[in-house]
Amino acid sequence: MTIADQIEIVRQNIDQYTEEAGRPAGSVRLLAVSKTHPASAIQEAYESGITEFGESYLQEALTKIDACKNIPLIWHFIGPIQSNKTRAIAENFDWVQSVDREKVLRRLSEQRPGQLGPLRICIQANIFSEPQKKGANPQELPQLLDLAEELPNIELRGLMVLPPPVSEFDRQLEQFTKVTQIFNELKQKHSQMDRLSMGMSGDIKAAIFAGSDMVRVGTGIFGQRKPRKPDNQN
Ligand SMILES: *Cc1c(COP(=O)(O)O)cnc(C)c1O
């Protein structure tokens, strides 16, 4: 199947789940996660109308951003952030969904070139307190959101989550529903948050049923990823 065919299927699924969930048509955005796939795959997805792409590995992403600079794409950084990489992220991305600590947030704000406008941010939340996972835990979230709102070159837009992988629909739904509850509580103070980024190829239905505003789909669009060589190029 071509990338265009896969995108068509993912779109149909999103539309169907959105309708089944009783949510307004078009209320769930699709982020194409293009990590490990070449710029030619991004170009192909763009020709099917995809404009937002998610990347996790900085060096690889910069090469592709440069290769695609003549098409109007919106780039989201969704990978782990080392603090010495914040400048390149602030200078080259439109969104960062994986901000999980104060130091990174402050550096992104300081290093964002003014002419690009504020960097749109989702705070990565570790709601299920998995010690090995990235993300701010529920105790850390309020302070991080307050800071995101204060910093001059940051536009706080929402939360991103990567819950523990579970295969049963009911368990997925239970986890995502908990995230939505926490998101709604935090929104009482930070009402500008309009983006709850959750759901990947294997769990978009549960994510949409629970209230996701953006699903991040890699495998479902581009096919299986080859294992990456471990390196320090992130
Ligand atoms: C890789 C990745 C995805 C996409 O995962 P698939 O299962 O391939 O759809 C989504 N979100 C994040 C944060 C990722 O790192």
Ligand as a Chemical Component Dictionary entry (heavy atoms), coordinates in Angstrom:
data_LIG
# 
_chem_comp.id                   LIG 
_chem_comp.type                 NON-POLYMER 
_chem_comp.pdbx_formal_charge   0 
_chem_comp.three_letter_code    LIG 
# 
loop_
_chem_comp_atom.comp_id 
_chem_comp_atom.atom_id 
_chem_comp_atom.alt_atom_id 
_chem_comp_atom.type_symbol 
_chem_comp_atom.charge 
_chem_comp_atom.model_Cartn_x 
_chem_comp_atom.model_Cartn_y 
_chem_comp_atom.model_Cartn_z 
_chem_comp_atom.pdbx_ordinal 
LIG C1 C1 C 0 6.970 7.292  17.450 1  
LIG C2 C2 C 0 5.969 8.083  18.189 2  
LIG C3 C3 C 0 4.616 8.099  17.784 3  
LIG C4 C4 C 0 4.072 7.274  16.631 4  
LIG O1 O1 O 0 3.966 5.939  16.999 5  
LIG P1 P1 P 0 3.276 4.853  16.019 6  
LIG O2 O2 O 0 2.962 3.752  16.947 7  
LIG O3 O3 O 0 4.282 4.513  14.997 8  
LIG O4 O4 O 0 2.071 5.484  15.448 9  
LIG C5 C5 C 0 3.755 8.931  18.467 10 
LIG N1 N1 N 0 4.169 9.689  19.496 11 
LIG C6 C6 C 0 5.444 9.698  19.921 12 
LIG C7 C7 C 0 5.822 10.582 21.058 13 
LIG C8 C8 C 0 6.375 8.902  19.283 14 
LIG O5 O5 O 0 7.646 8.909  19.727 15 
# 
loop_
_chem_comp_bond.comp_id 
_chem_comp_bond.atom_id_1 
_chem_comp_bond.atom_id_2 
_chem_comp_bond.value_order 
_chem_comp_bond.pdbx_ordinal 
LIG C1 C2 SING 1  
LIG C2 C3 SING 2  
LIG C2 C8 DOUB 3  
LIG C3 C4 SING 4  
LIG C3 C5 DOUB 5  
LIG C4 O1 SING 6  
LIG O1 P1 SING 7  
LIG P1 O2 DOUB 8  
LIG P1 O3 SING 9  
LIG P1 O4 SING 10 
LIG C5 N1 SING 11 
LIG N1 C6 DOUB 12 
LIG C6 C7 SING 13 
LIG C6 C8 SING 14 
LIG C8 O5 SING 15 
# 
